[in-house]
Amino acid sequence: MRVLVIGATGGSGRQLVAQALERGYHVTALVRNPARLPARSAGLSVVVGDVLDPPSVVAAVKGQDAVLSALGHKRWFYPNRILSEGTRTILAAMAGQGVRRFICETALGIGGAWWRMGLSYTLLVRPFVLPFYFSDKVRQEALIRASGLDWTIVRPGVLTNGPRLGTYRHWPDRGALAVDGALEWR
């Protein structure tokens, strides 16, 4: 299996790379700065590029079986479209290269989980601390749903740097996997 990991230098992306390599996959990481990617292995290829640069994304997508996106940023306090425009670039490259499988990490609190995140989160954090970030996440998910690809959206609730537990909790309309628009429990 050949997988492309986008956002490979972030916390989730590093875990995706490590776990894919553990499974014996050939992993390609699209990164802006290769020095920020700590894991190096015989099964890992690094493509230097930017998710907003279509030619570098096409080069990374070419020959892959699936694309995994842990795309993120730390520009939370002003309007931007890094996530949605980056996802638009990824989806176009996948369509052009015939790659059908897309798995994307977004955020808990999108879609039906908006009102189920607790009072402080719903009334303070999302509208006043992270409104631009979540607006872009909503646009990102809409692009994925409309893509026609075989997609999965993952909305994690709490991510830690602790050991893997091997068990996961999920709730309807909160942290379930959305598979091709339907909820799937795992």
N, C-alpha and C positions, 0 to 999 in steps of 0.2 A: 504494500500500500504506500502510495506517495501522497504526502499531505503538505500543504503550505500553511504555515502559521503566520498570521499577521498580528502584530502587537507582541511579538516574541520577547521583547526586552522588559515588558511589564511583569507584574507578579503572576497573573493568570497565564500569560503567554509563556513565561519560563516553565511553568508547570505543564502546559500543553506540550512544549518541546520535549521536556524530560520524560513525560509519560508516554508520548508517542515513540520516542527512541527505545524506551524499555519494552515496548510491544514489538519492536523490530521494524517499525515503519521507517521509510526514508523520509526525512523531514527537511523541508526548505523553509528558512526563516527570512521574511522580508523585513529588513531593518534599515533605519536611517543611519545608525551609528553601530557598526559591528563590535566595537569595544564594549558596548553595554550588554552583549550577549555572553554570559559567563560559560555556558555549556558548549563544549566542542567535542565532536565525536565523528567517527567514520561515517555514520549515517546522516550527518547533518550538513546541509549546504546552506550557505548564506548568500542572499541577494541584497545588495545595497540599493535602496530606493525609497520612495515615499508613496504612501497610499493615495496622495493627491496627484501623483504623476502617472498618467495612464501607461506610457511605455514601460516603466519599471514594474508596474503591477502585471501587465501582460507577460513580461519576461518571467516573472515569478510564478504565475498561474500555469504557464505552458507545461504540459506533461503531467499535471497533478491529477490525482483521483478525487481529492476533496480539498476544500479550503476551510480552515478554522480561523475565526477572527476573535481576538481578544483586544480589539482596537479600543484605545482609550486616550485620554489626555488629562491635563491638569489645568485647563483654561476654563474654570467653572464660573467665573464671575462676570463674564461679558458674552454677548451673543457670538456664536460661531457655528459652523456646520462641518466641522472636521469629521465627525462620526458619520453623518448622513452622506456627505460628499465623498468621503473615503469609501463607504459602502457602495455608493453608486459606481465608483471606479472599479471596485472589486467585482461587482455583479456584471458590469459590461465586459470586463476581461474574461470572466468565467463563461459568459455567453459566447464570446468570440472564440474561445479556445475549446468549447464543448465540455467544460467541466460542470457537472450537474449538482454535486453535493456541497452544501454550504451550512456550516454550523457557526452560530454567532452568539457570543456572550453579550447581553445587554445589561439590564438592571432590574432588580425587584422594585416594584412601584410603577411599572409601566402597564398600560392596559387595564384589565379588571382588578389589578392589585392596588390601584390608586387610593381607594378609601379604606384599605385593609392594613395599612402600615402603622397604625397607631395615631393618636391625636396630634402629638408633637411633630411627627414626620409629615403627616398630611397637611397640617395647618401652618407649620413653620419652615421645616427643612426644605421640602420640595418647592413651595412657592417663593420663599425668600432667600434661601441659601443656594439652591441648585436649579433654579427655573430654566436657565439657558441649557444646561447639561441635559435635563430631562426632555426639553422640547426637541433637542437634536436626537435623542434616543428614540422618541416617538416617530420622528421622520425616518430614522434609520430602520425601525421595525416595519414601517409602512412600505418602504422600498423592498425589503426582503419578502414580505407577504405578496407583493405584486410581481415579483421576479419571475415566477414560473419555474424556479429551480426546486430541487429536492432540498428543503431547508429545515433547520431546527434552530429555534431561538431558546437560549438558556438564560434564565433570570435568577442568578444566585442571590441568596439573602445575606449570608455572612460568609466571607472568605477569610481564612486565617493562614498563617505560615506554619501551622502545627502539623503533626503527623496525619496522614490519611486515616480516616475512620472506617471507610468501607461501608458505612450506612448513611442513608440520606433521608431527610424528612421533606415532605412536600404537602401542599394544601391546594385545594381547588382555587383557581384564579390567583394564586400567590406565587408559588415557586415551581409549578409543574413545567414540564417541557412542552412547548408548543411545537407540534410536529405537523407540518403542512397545514397549519391553521387549526388543528384539533389538539386538545390536551391529551397527553399520553403520560401515564403514571409508570414510573420505574422504581 
